[in-house]
Amino acid sequence: MKRSRRSARRAGQGGPRIQIFGLRGIPEVQPGDDLARLALGAARREGVALARGDVVVLAQKIVSKSEGRLVRLADVEPSPLARAWGRRMRRDPRFVEVVLRESRRVLRMSERALITETRHGFVCANAGVDRSNVPGGLVTCLPHDPDASARRFVRAVRRRAGVQVAALVTDTFGRPWRLGLANVTIGAAGLRVLEDLRGTRDSQGRVLHATVVAVADELAAAAGLCMGKRARAPVVIVRGAAFRSGAGAARQLLRPEREDLFR
Amino acid sequence: MKRSRRSARRAGQGGPRIQIFGLRGIPEVQPGDDLARLALGAARREGVALARGDVVVLAQKIVSKSEGRLVRLADVEPSPLARAWGRRMRRDPRFVEVVLRESRRVLRMSERALITETRHGFVCANAGVDRSNVPGGLVTCLPHDPDASARRFVRAVRRRAGVQVAALVTDTFGRPWRLGLANVTIGAAGLRVLEDLRGTRDSQGRVLHATVVAVADELAAAAGLCMGKRARAPVVIVRGAAFRSGAGAARQLLRPEREDLFR
């Protein structure tokens, strides 16, 4: 676990500087596709060479597609609960059924939203099941193990290009209390997802107590500025950000239930 | 309301590209200081000229200090409730008293955290009251009207440098369900804080329904990568991000109570 050399160097020259590149030239991803190959090709065409210390941010949608995490609604038999809530929510009951199957707990059921805890432990609307940017009749589900997806991507980039990058798998989640979606991390490899400043001192020399920063989620949100559903850059490179490399994982971002005041 | 010219131009050349500059050379801010003057000076010393379409992101701490939103704990008489919770939480009861005074509603009181709704409507720990990076015996409170703070900054930059920028005032908030703090917007001027994609079509030609992106919060998080309590860049410039200019305000990010499932 050490500070990325790139960011340490940059921090020396005045203030920190970060660059973000959105890669648009990724073809429609098919089950079995190697995302590292697609990302390296798109980067090359945009004149960007991946470098040590880069964070490669992958939209959940392409990771799910490459892993075949698609469900054909025609094949889904909705339960009575899914039928009832489909009517109340004016959604396809087969969609509601897929959401319930992808969930390990329902937090809120209302006409407006179905907020559940996914099998990984993420809390979000519709368990991350999504119809947008998917061919008709299909929905995508979150990867089975997005941390493993990120690790595989990091290994494949190292094998193909000889470069050590960090990788995030991200999705846009809603938030309580605040409107709008923001891009957050659901899978991570090659970096510490939380930066723990407890015990360090502030500019006044006072020890910081409660300061743990969710670096991976700030990286995800930064990449989200280039992703968007219209921007169509499903792969984004963040260069120059200060983070600690190491064996982090998105599951470390999950607040344990016993410490959670809003479940 | 129109797409920033800079981002439109960049979007033409392959994928989107964003640059983030953290400005470290801001002196300790005093009540009455003109943040636009300090930011322009720091940018000049780092060789960065503010340009149309830039988003200037200001850490809440320096905005609060410039507006004199400091409270001396020695002047605070804690109520019985603040005394009781100071004991339970092992915090200074005068700090708890300031938190309660800054709140219009308490959502959760536990030994670990005091989650309240501020007078503006933000939900966060300790109503945004903070002791870090403040001289001993003082705490900072959130600005009275952070949207007005952002508007004043935008006007002052236009007056001093003749450049139209957008501005955000940001603070690090915790999140339910997820560990770690992330930088979010509490004040905004010169841009639309929410990008409403409902009614537009996805890559499959299907109309997007639930897609409203909290662009201002993604910008805040991106800037957070350069801020941090150790990075000490209290002013950050985000250049090249796609956003719509316009008369947005952070209060538009507040989810109305009747639509909130977690209050």
HADDOCK unambig.tbl for C-alpha pairs under 7 A between the chains (distance, minus, plus):
assign (segid A and resid 14 and name CA) (segid B and resid 46 and name CA) 6.68 0.50 0.50
assign (segid A and resid 15 and name CA) (segid B and resid 21 and name CA) 6.85 0.50 0.50
assign (segid A and resid 15 and name CA) (segid B and resid 22 and name CA) 4.97 0.50 0.50
assign (segid A and resid 15 and name CA) (segid B and resid 23 and name CA) 5.24 0.50 0.50
assign (segid A and resid 15 and name CA) (segid B and resid 24 and name CA) 5.30 0.50 0.50
assign (segid A and resid 15 and name CA) (segid B and resid 233 and name CA) 6.86 0.50 0.50
assign (segid A and resid 16 and name CA) (segid B and resid 21 and name CA) 6.14 0.50 0.50
assign (segid A and resid 16 and name CA) (segid B and resid 22 and name CA) 5.08 0.50 0.50
assign (segid A and resid 16 and name CA) (segid B and resid 226 and name CA) 6.00 0.50 0.50
assign (segid A and resid 17 and name CA) (segid B and resid 20 and name CA) 5.54 0.50 0.50
assign (segid A and resid 17 and name CA) (segid B and resid 21 and name CA) 4.74 0.50 0.50
assign (segid A and resid 17 and name CA) (segid B and resid 22 and name CA) 6.23 0.50 0.50
assign (segid A and resid 18 and name CA) (segid B and resid 19 and name CA) 5.78 0.50 0.50
assign (segid A and resid 18 and name CA) (segid B and resid 20 and name CA) 4.93 0.50 0.50
assign (segid A and resid 18 and name CA) (segid B and resid 21 and name CA) 6.69 0.50 0.50
assign (segid A and resid 19 and name CA) (segid B and resid 18 and name CA) 5.77 0.50 0.50
assign (segid A and resid 19 and name CA) (segid B and resid 19 and name CA) 4.64 0.50 0.50
assign (segid A and resid 19 and name CA) (segid B and resid 20 and name CA) 6.34 0.50 0.50
assign (segid A and resid 20 and name CA) (segid B and resid 17 and name CA) 5.56 0.50 0.50
assign (segid A and resid 20 and name CA) (segid B and resid 18 and name CA) 4.94 0.50 0.50
assign (segid A and resid 20 and name CA) (segid B and resid 19 and name CA) 6.35 0.50 0.50
assign (segid A and resid 21 and name CA) (segid B and resid 15 and name CA) 6.84 0.50 0.50
assign (segid A and resid 21 and name CA) (segid B and resid 16 and name CA) 6.14 0.50 0.50
assign (segid A and resid 21 and name CA) (segid B and resid 17 and name CA) 4.76 0.50 0.50
assign (segid A and resid 21 and name CA) (segid B and resid 18 and name CA) 6.69 0.50 0.50
assign (segid A and resid 22 and name CA) (segid B and resid 15 and name CA) 4.96 0.50 0.50
assign (segid A and resid 22 and name CA) (segid B and resid 16 and name CA) 5.08 0.50 0.50
assign (segid A and resid 22 and name CA) (segid B and resid 17 and name CA) 6.25 0.50 0.50
assign (segid A and resid 23 and name CA) (segid B and resid 15 and name CA) 5.24 0.50 0.50
assign (segid A and resid 24 and name CA) (segid B and resid 15 and name CA) 5.31 0.50 0.50
assign (segid A and resid 46 and name CA) (segid B and resid 14 and name CA) 6.69 0.50 0.50
assign (segid A and resid 123 and name CA) (segid B and resid 177 and name CA) 6.63 0.50 0.50
assign (segid A and resid 132 and name CA) (segid B and resid 202 and name CA) 6.45 0.50 0.50
assign (segid A and resid 132 and name CA) (segid B and resid 208 and name CA) 6.92 0.50 0.50
assign (segid A and resid 133 and name CA) (segid B and resid 202 and name CA) 5.59 0.50 0.50
assign (segid A and resid 133 and name CA) (segid B and resid 203 and name CA) 5.41 0.50 0.50
assign (segid A and resid 133 and name CA) (segid B and resid 204 and name CA) 5.57 0.50 0.50
assign (segid A and resid 134 and name CA) (segid B and resid 204 and name CA) 6.75 0.50 0.50
assign (segid A and resid 135 and name CA) (segid B and resid 204 and name CA) 6.43 0.50 0.50
assign (segid A and resid 176 and name CA) (segid B and resid 260 and name CA) 6.61 0.50 0.50
assign (segid A and resid 176 and name CA) (segid B and resid 262 and name CA) 6.13 0.50 0.50
assign (segid A and resid 177 and name CA) (segid B and resid 123 and name CA) 6.63 0.50 0.50
assign (segid A and resid 177 and name CA) (segid B and resid 254 and name CA) 6.17 0.50 0.50
assign (segid A and resid 177 and name CA) (segid B and resid 255 and name CA) 5.02 0.50 0.50
assign (segid A and resid 177 and name CA) (segid B and resid 260 and name CA) 6.30 0.50 0.50
assign (segid A and resid 178 and name CA) (segid B and resid 253 and name CA) 5.40 0.50 0.50
assign (segid A and resid 178 and name CA) (segid B and resid 254 and name CA) 4.80 0.50 0.50
assign (segid A and resid 178 and name CA) (segid B and resid 255 and name CA) 4.77 0.50 0.50
assign (segid A and resid 179 and name CA) (segid B and resid 214 and name CA) 6.89 0.50 0.50
assign (segid A and resid 179 and name CA) (segid B and resid 253 and name CA) 5.03 0.50 0.50
assign (segid A and resid 179 and name CA) (segid B and resid 254 and name CA) 5.91 0.50 0.50
assign (segid A and resid 179 and name CA) (segid B and resid 255 and name CA) 5.02 0.50 0.50
assign (segid A and resid 180 and name CA) (segid B and resid 194 and name CA) 6.47 0.50 0.50
assign (segid A and resid 180 and name CA) (segid B and resid 212 and name CA) 4.94 0.50 0.50
assign (segid A and resid 180 and name CA) (segid B and resid 213 and name CA) 4.72 0.50 0.50
assign (segid A and resid 180 and name CA) (segid B and resid 214 and name CA) 4.44 0.50 0.50
assign (segid A and resid 181 and name CA) (segid B and resid 212 and name CA) 6.09 0.50 0.50
assign (segid A and resid 181 and name CA) (segid B and resid 213 and name CA) 4.63 0.50 0.50
assign (segid A and resid 181 and name CA) (segid B and resid 214 and name CA) 5.42 0.50 0.50
assign (segid A and resid 182 and name CA) (segid B and resid 213 and name CA) 6.23 0.50 0.50
assign (segid A and resid 182 and name CA) (segid B and resid 214 and name CA) 5.85 0.50 0.50
assign (segid A and resid 182 and name CA) (segid B and resid 218 and name CA) 6.26 0.50 0.50
assign (segid A and resid 194 and name CA) (segid B and resid 180 and name CA) 6.47 0.50 0.50
assign (segid A and resid 202 and name CA) (segid B and resid 132 and name CA) 6.41 0.50 0.50
assign (segid A and resid 202 and name CA) (segid B and resid 133 and name CA) 5.57 0.50 0.50
assign (segid A and resid 202 and name CA) (segid B and resid 229 and name CA) 6.73 0.50 0.50
assign (segid A and resid 202 and name CA) (segid B and resid 230 and name CA) 6.98 0.50 0.50
assign (segid A and resid 203 and name CA) (segid B and resid 133 and name CA) 5.39 0.50 0.50
assign (segid A and resid 204 and name CA) (segid B and resid 133 and name CA) 5.58 0.50 0.50
assign (segid A and resid 204 and name CA) (segid B and resid 134 and name CA) 6.74 0.50 0.50
assign (segid A and resid 204 and name CA) (segid B and resid 135 and name CA) 6.40 0.50 0.50
assign (segid A and resid 208 and name CA) (segid B and resid 132 and name CA) 6.90 0.50 0.50
assign (segid A and resid 212 and name CA) (segid B and resid 180 and name CA) 4.96 0.50 0.50
assign (segid A and resid 212 and name CA) (segid B and resid 181 and name CA) 6.10 0.50 0.50
assign (segid A and resid 213 and name CA) (segid B and resid 180 and name CA) 4.73 0.50 0.50
assign (segid A and resid 213 and name CA) (segid B and resid 181 and name CA) 4.63 0.50 0.50
assign (segid A and resid 213 and name CA) (segid B and resid 182 and name CA) 6.23 0.50 0.50
assign (segid A and resid 214 and name CA) (segid B and resid 179 and name CA) 6.89 0.50 0.50
assign (segid A and resid 214 and name CA) (segid B and resid 180 and name CA) 4.44 0.50 0.50
assign (segid A and resid 214 and name CA) (segid B and resid 181 and name CA) 5.43 0.50 0.50
assign (segid A and resid 214 and name CA) (segid B and resid 182 and name CA) 5.84 0.50 0.50
assign (segid A and resid 218 and name CA) (segid B and resid 182 and name CA) 6.28 0.50 0.50
assign (segid A and resid 218 and name CA) (segid B and resid 221 and name CA) 4.73 0.50 0.50
assign (segid A and resid 218 and name CA) (segid B and resid 222 and name CA) 5.78 0.50 0.50
assign (segid A and resid 218 and name CA) (segid B and resid 224 and name CA) 6.77 0.50 0.50
assign (segid A and resid 218 and name CA) (segid B and resid 225 and name CA) 6.44 0.50 0.50
assign (segid A and resid 219 and name CA) (segid B and resid 222 and name CA) 6.56 0.50 0.50
assign (segid A and resid 221 and name CA) (segid B and resid 218 and name CA) 4.73 0.50 0.50
assign (segid A and resid 221 and name CA) (segid B and resid 221 and name CA) 5.99 0.50 0.50
assign (segid A and resid 221 and name CA) (segid B and resid 222 and name CA) 6.33 0.50 0.50
assign (segid A and resid 222 and name CA) (segid B and resid 218 and name CA) 5.79 0.50 0.50
assign (segid A and resid 222 and name CA) (segid B and resid 219 and name CA) 6.56 0.50 0.50
assign (segid A and resid 222 and name CA) (segid B and resid 221 and name CA) 6.33 0.50 0.50
assign (segid A and resid 222 and name CA) (segid B and resid 222 and name CA) 4.28 0.50 0.50
assign (segid A and resid 224 and name CA) (segid B and resid 218 and name CA) 6.78 0.50 0.50
assign (segid A and resid 225 and name CA) (segid B and resid 218 and name CA) 6.45 0.50 0.50
assign (segid A and resid 225 and name CA) (segid B and resid 241 and name CA) 6.53 0.50 0.50
assign (segid A and resid 226 and name CA) (segid B and resid 16 and name CA) 5.99 0.50 0.50
assign (segid A and resid 229 and name CA) (segid B and resid 202 and name CA) 6.72 0.50 0.50
assign (segid A and resid 230 and name CA) (segid B and resid 202 and name CA) 6.94 0.50 0.50
assign (segid A and resid 233 and name CA) (segid B and resid 15 and name CA) 6.88 0.50 0.50
assign (segid A and resid 241 and name CA) (segid B and resid 225 and name CA) 6.53 0.50 0.50
assign (segid A and resid 253 and name CA) (segid B and resid 178 and name CA) 5.39 0.50 0.50
assign (segid A and resid 253 and name CA) (segid B and resid 179 and name CA) 5.02 0.50 0.50
assign (segid A and resid 254 and name CA) (segid B and resid 177 and name CA) 6.15 0.50 0.50
assign (segid A and resid 254 and name CA) (segid B and resid 178 and name CA) 4.80 0.50 0.50
assign (segid A and resid 254 and name CA) (segid B and resid 179 and name CA) 5.91 0.50 0.50
assign (segid A and resid 255 and name CA) (segid B and resid 177 and name CA) 4.98 0.50 0.50
assign (segid A and resid 255 and name CA) (segid B and resid 178 and name CA) 4.77 0.50 0.50
assign (segid A and resid 255 and name CA) (segid B and resid 179 and name CA) 5.03 0.50 0.50
assign (segid A and resid 260 and name CA) (segid B and resid 176 and name CA) 6.59 0.50 0.50
assign (segid A and resid 260 and name CA) (segid B and resid 177 and name CA) 6.29 0.50 0.50
assign (segid A and resid 262 and name CA) (segid B and resid 176 and name CA) 6.12 0.50 0.50
assign (segid A and resid 262 and name CA) (segid B and resid 262 and name CA) 6.81 0.50 0.50
